[in-house]
Amino acid sequence: MNQLAVLGILAVVLVTIFGSWRNSVPISDAEMAQIQQDYDIAVRDWEENKDEYIADCQELEAADRELNPSVDYSCEEGGPGDLASWMYGPPPFADAAARILPGIGFLMVFGAFAMGVSFIAAEFSSGAIGNWLTFEPRRGRVYGSKVGASGISVIPIALVTGALLLGGTWLVYGLNDNVGTVTSETWRDVGDSGVRLVLLTAGFAVLGVAMGTIVRHTAAAIGIIVGYAIVVEGIIGTLFDGLRPRLLALNLQAVLEGGTSYWTSVCEPNPDGGQTCSGIEQQVSLTSGVVTLSVVLVVLVAVAAVVFRRRDVN
């Protein structure tokens, strides 16, 4: 199981690097010339018909304000903008670097969880854990050694995987001459995201050992986490916005990205019937994510310790 998880992660990393190579190709000279031509046409059209466009915008704005007084279409600020806003080429490596490692975060933590589960569940299914207890009857020490070993063992995997992905992505961006200006701040952001990813990987490996200790079967533990993702995260989390900051996925994303956000919908009744809905962005801080995941980890590890000490291992 562990070998399959590592191979799966490696395959995804290679596919990601290939995707980065394709997505980092700058736009061609012909495409840039076409953009310039389209931009020039838009500028001339705006200069010739500006008054008409502004009047139409203001008329629409006035009509919509009857339903929502806060509507502001900034009609006077219309126009084609500057040429840079028309360019649609891929961002350079310097702009994308901080998002590279968080991009595989969910895959890494799930792989670490699966490895942690199989690490302990295999010993239960084979009876090896009984042999352990024959030589070391103090169950607390045995359980602690399993928890510590699982967390430590995935750290080299996380480091090698992150280095391979980051180095490979930098290489393919360089081959396409699209590295950009990489500063010390860029590498600091990359380092911060790397540290968070390694710690999360170790934490979820420990979480996997705890889950494997409780259910004692790899398929059952994986089934529980998949069922949680579908039912709790996918269905309940969608129906009840207020629960989302307490769920694992959003807090995991907050830790991976150093903070994240989500949108909730707020609806107000209109005087003439019906309602007007608007989206409100809600923040989930890095601290909130760390606290939530830490509580889940500590509780599950403690429950597994009690189960291991009291339940027959055969």
N, C-alpha and C positions, 0 to 999 in steps of 0.2 A: 504493500500500500504506500509506504513512504517513497519507494523508488518511482512509483507511478505519479505521485504528487509532484516530485521534483521534475520528472520528465514533462509533465503537463505544464508546470510553471515555465520551464525552459522553452517549450514550444510556443507558449504565448509571448514570451519575451522576444523570440526571434520573429514572430509574426508582427509584433509591435514595432520592432526596428525596421522591418520591411515597409510597414505602413508609414513610418516616419520618413523613410527615404522617398516614397512616392509623394507624400504630402508636403515635403520641403522643397520641391522643385519650384524655383521662381517663375513668374510669368514671363513669357517670351517677349522679344522686341515687337513682334507683330501684334501681340495682345496689348502691350503698352501703347502702341500707336493707335489701336482701335479705341482704347479708353480715352486717350487724348482727343481723338476726333469726336467721340460722343460727348465729352465734357465741353468742348468748344461749341458744339451745337446747342447744348443745354444752356450755356452762358448767353449765347445770342438770343435764344428763345425767351429767356428770363428778362433780358434787357428790353426786348420788344413788347412783351406782354405782361410786364410786372404788375402794372396797376390792375389789370383784369384778374390776375391770379390772387392778388391780395384782397380784392373786393369779394371774390367767390369764397375765399377762406374765411373772411370776416362774417359773411352771410351764414355759412355753415356753423361757425363758432357761436353766433347769436342764437341760432335755432337749438343747438345742443345745450346751451346754457340754461334754457328753460327747464331742462330735465336735471342738469347738474351745474349749479352756479360756479363750481370751481374749474370748469373747462377753460383751458388756455392753449390755443393752437399756435401762439407766437407767429401770427401771420406776417408781421413786419420783418421777421427774421428769415423769411423763405429764401428760395434761390438754390442754385446747385452746390453751394459750399465751395470748398477748395479742392484742388485736384487730388490731394492725398486721401480725401474721404472716398474717392472713387476707386482707389486701388484695392484690389481684392486678393493680392498675392499672399502666400503663407507667411506667418510670422517667423522671424529668425529664431535660432536656437536660444539666444539670450532671453527672448521673451517667453519661450515655452519651457525653459529648463526647470523652473520651480514646480511645474505641473507633471513632470515626467514620472517621478517616483510615486506621488499620490495616485497617478493613473492606474497603477497595478496594485494598489493597496488592498482592495477587496479580494483580489485573487491571492495575494500573499497570505493574508490572515486566514482565509478559508483553507488554503493549503497547509498552513501551520496547524490549524485546528484539526484537520484530517490526520496529519502526522501524529499529533499528540494523542488523539483517540486510538489510532491503531497501535501506537507505542505501548499503551497499557492494556488495551483490549486483547491484543494478541497473547499477552502473558496470562490473562485470565482463561482464554479459550484453550491454550496449550497446557495449562496447569503449572507453568513456570513460576507463577507468583507463589504457589504453595512451597516450592523448593526454596525460594527466597526466604520465606518465613521460617523454614526449618533451620536455616543458618542464622537468621536475624529475626527473632520472634517479636521484637519491638516494632509494632506496625507503624507507629508514628515516624520512625526513622526510615522505614521502607517507603512509605508514601511520600515523605519529604524528598527522598533521593530521586524518586520517579518524577516528581514535579520539577525539581531543580534540573535534572538531566534533560528533560524535554525542552524546557525554556532555553537552556544553554546550547543544546544541539542544533536548534534552528537558526541561531544567530549567524554562523558562517554561511549558511544557505542564503539568508537574507542579504548579507553583505556582498556575496559573490553575484547574486541575482541583480541587486541594485547597481553594482559597478558595471556589470555586463550591459544592462539596459541603458544606463547613463552614457557609458563610453561608446556603445554602438550607435546611440542616437546622435551624439556629438559627431561621430565619424561620418554618418550619412548626411547630416546637415553640412558638414565641411565639404563633402564630395559635391554637393549641390551649391557650394559657395553661398551659404545662407546661415552662417554662424551668428553674425551680428556682433555687437559690442558686449562682451562678457566681462562683467566687473566683479570686484570682490563681494559686493552685495549679492550678486547673482549666485555666487558659490556659497555664500552664507545661507541664503534661502534654500539652496539645494541640500546643504549639510543639515539644516534644521529638519527638513522633510525626511531626510534619510534617517536621522536619529529617531524620529517619531515612528517611522515605518519599522525599524528594527525592534524597538520596544513593543510595538503592537504585535509584531510577529511572535516574539517571545511570549507575550501575554496570552495570545490566543492558542499557542501550543500548550501552555499550562492549562488554559481553559479546556482544551481538548482532553488532556489527561484527567481532569476532574470529571468531565462528562463521561469519559470512557470508564472511569472507576464506578460511576453510579449505574450506568446501563450495561456495562461489560460486553458490549457488542458494537463493532465499528459501524455496521450498516444501520443499526438502530440510532446511534448518536448522529450520524449524518442525516438520517431521516428526520430526526427531531429538529435539527438546525434548518433543514430545507423547509419543513412544515412551518416553522416559526417565520421564515422569510416570506412564505406565501400567505399564510393566514394573518399573522400579526402585522408584519411590515406592509404587505401588499394590500390587504383588505381592510383590516381594522384601522391601520394608520391612514389610509386614504379616506375613510368615512369620518374619522374624528381627528381633525387637525390639532386639537389641543394635546393629543397623546404623542405626536411626532417627536417633540424634544426629549421624550423619555425613552424612545425606542433606540435600539442598538445602531441601526444603519446610519441615522443622521448624526449621532454622536461619534461613530467611527469616522464618518466623513469629516467631522469637525476636527478630530485629532489629526487625521491625515493632511488636511489642508491648513491647519492652524486657525481654524474657525470657518464656519460656513453659514449659509442662510437658506431659508425656505419661504414659500409664499402661502398666505392664507387669504381666503376670500371673505370680504365683509360687504353685506348687502343692506341697503337702506330703502325704505318705502318711498315711492313718489307720490306727490299730491294727487295726481290724476290716476293713480292705480299702478300696479306693477312695482318693480324695484330696480334700483341701480346698484350694481356690484362693482367693487374695485379690489385689486390685489394689494395686500400689505406685506412687505418683506420683514420677516422675523429673523433674528440673529441667534446662532448657537455658537458660543465661544469655545475656544480651546480648553479653557478651564472646566467648563460644563461637560465637555466630552470626556476629559480625563477622569473627572469625578464619577460620572455615570458608569463608564467602563470599569473603573477600579472597584466600585461597589459590586457590580455584577461578578467580577473576577473573585473578589474576596469571599463573597457569599457562596459562590458555587464551589470554590476550593475548600471552604470550611465544611460545607455539607458533604462533599465527597470524602473528606477526612473522617468525619463521623461515621459515614457508611462503611468505609474501609476498616475502621477499628471494630465495628460491631457485627458486620455481616460475615458469614462463612465464605471463605474464598473458593471452596470446592463446588 
